[in-house]
Each structure stands twice: as structure tokens, then as C-alpha cells.
């Protein structure tokens, strides 16, 4: 769980799934298994595009 105000660093070997994880958190990709919860909402194959767009707009940001 990541709390407001915390900074998180993701690191690991090449091919370890770092980019895939970021794409899942950013709702760019969808998972084929497991569970993803963002802002107390379960994200899965039934999540609508409108819901995911609103989630990205208000709660998700990336700095590269």
C-alpha cells in the first residue's frame, strides 16, 4: 500500500516487469490475473473506459 505523500522507487533487473507494473497501475494495460485496487476501487476487465479515464484524470500521475 502506498500512502499520500510517500515516494516510491521501483527497481529491478531488465525484464523483471517494472514497465508492465506501471502500465497496470496507470490503467494503460489490463491484467490477466490477480487483483489491482486503486483508491479503494477494484480494477479489472469489467472496468469501463469512462471510469478508468476519470481515475487517471483525478488520481494517477507519472514523472519520467
C-alpha positions in Angstrom: 0.0 0.0 0.0 1.3 3.4 -0.9 0.1 6.4 1.2 -0.4 10.0 0.2 2.9 11.9 0.5 5.1 8.8 0.2 7.7 8.5 -2.5 8.3 5.1 -4.1 11.2 3.9 -6.3 10.7 0.8 -8.5 13.9 -1.0 -9.4 14.9 -4.4 -10.7 16.6 -6.3 -13.4 15.8 -5.9 -17.1 12.8 -7.9 -18.0 11.6 -8.0 -14.4 8.2 -6.4 -15.0 8.7 -2.8 -13.9 7.2 -1.2 -17.0 4.3 -3.8 -17.0 3.6 -2.9 -13.4 3.5 0.8 -14.2 1.2 0.2 -17.2 -1.2 -1.7 -14.9 -1.2 1.0 -12.2 -1.7 3.6 -14.9 -4.6 1.6 -16.3 -2.9 1.6 -19.7 -2.9 -2.3 -19.7 -5.2 -4.7 -18.1 -4.2 -7.8 -16.1 -4.8 -11.4 -16.9 -4.8 -12.5 -13.3 -4.5 -11.2 -9.7 -6.2 -8.1 -8.4 -5.4 -4.4 -8.6 -7.0 -1.9 -6.3 -6.6 1.9 -6.8 -8.3 4.4 -4.5 -10.4 1.5 -3.0 -11.7 0.5 -6.4 -11.0 -2.9 -7.9 -9.6 -2.5 -11.5 -10.4 -5.5 -13.7 -11.7 -6.4 -17.2 -15.2 -5.1 -16.3 -13.9 -1.5 -15.5 -15.4 0.9 -18.1 -13.3 3.2 -20.2 -15.1 6.2 -18.6 -14.3 5.1 -15.1 -10.6 4.5 -15.9 -10.4 7.9 -17.7 -11.8 9.6 -14.6 -9.4 7.7 -12.4 -6.4 8.7 -14.4 -7.5 12.3 -14.6 -8.0 12.8 -10.9 -5.7 10.3 -9.1 -2.9 9.0 -11.2 0.3 10.8 -12.3 3.7 9.8 -13.5 7.0 11.7 -13.7 9.7 10.3 -16.0 
